[in-house]
Amino acid sequence: MDEDDWLRRHGLHPCARSLDSVRTLLINQTQLEREAQGDGDTLLRLRRLER
């Protein structure tokens, strides 16, 4: 059983009053990951220019 199978079987269902907090956390984490990917892309571009 992998993680996806486990989640399909057991799920993670926050209570209704926590949904706004969960959404906010997901939005913030997604933004951090996008920014980090952008930094990596910039670094790759800079290294190409160094050659």
ABEGO torsion letter per residue (X at the ends): XBAAAAAAAAEBBBBAAAAAAAAAAAAAAAAAAAAAAAAAAAAAAAAAAAX
